[in-house]
Amino acid sequence: MNFKQTFLFLSAQSYRIVNETTNEVTNEGISLRYLTTDKLDPVVDEDAINRGTKVAGGQKVVKVALPINKLDKCKEFPALYEATLKFSVVGDRQMLQVTDIDYIGLVRLTVDKPKAS
């Protein structure tokens, strides 16, 4: 079952793995790093703090690989993309995979400066 969700993609880099003996391309794709959100609101993990963690918050960066034939979909970064996701089973674990992306728009970050007191 596929579904779609908007994420903030931070970067993309193509890669190519070549067998040194045969010069055959054994793997080729695009490595993407993204946040599993489309907002950058402050996040605090209250459960972790309640368990004794001194600092727990922010967004975790996720890495995914897409096939090289999706290269034309990688417009610019950082940007919002609508990601097509699917669940797949690997061994005895379910994994969420990004199978496609569609560009929404460029993201520009600004800094909120503290007000003078």
Residue pairs with C-beta under 8 A, 6 or more apart in sequence:
1 86
1 87
2 84
2 85
2 86
2 99
3 84
3 85
3 86
4 82
4 83
4 84
4 85
5 82
5 83
5 85
6 38
6 80
6 81
6 82
6 83
6 104
7 34
7 35
7 36
7 37
7 38
7 80
7 81
7 83
8 34
8 35
8 37
8 38
8 40
8 78
8 79
8 80
8 107
9 32
9 33
9 34
9 77
9 78
9 79
9 80
9 81
9 101
10 33
10 34
10 35
10 61
10 77
10 78
11 32
11 33
11 77
11 78
12 30
12 31
12 32
12 33
12 74
12 77
13 30
13 31
14 28
14 29
14 30
14 31
14 68
14 71
15 27
15 28
15 29
15 30
15 31
16 25
16 27
16 28
17 25
17 26
17 27
17 28
18 24
18 25
18 26
19 25
19 26
28 68
29 65
29 66
29 67
29 68
30 65
30 66
30 67
30 68
30 70
30 71
30 74
31 63
31 64
31 65
32 63
32 64
32 65
32 66
32 74
32 98
32 101
33 61
33 62
33 63
34 61
34 62
34 64
34 81
34 83
35 59
35 60
35 61
35 62
36 59
36 60
36 62
37 59
38 80
40 59
40 109
42 57
42 58
43 57
43 58
43 59
44 56
44 57
45 53
45 56
45 57
48 56
49 56
64 97
64 98
66 98
66 99
66 100
66 101
70 100
70 101
73 100
73 101
73 102
73 103
74 101
75 103
76 103
76 106
78 106
78 107
78 109
79 103
79 104
79 105
79 106
79 107
80 104
80 105
80 107
81 101
81 102
81 103
81 104
82 101
82 102
82 104
83 98
83 100
83 101
84 98
84 99
84 100
84 101
84 102
85 96
85 97
85 98
85 99
86 96
86 97
86 99
87 94
87 95
87 96
87 97
88 94
88 95
88 97
89 95
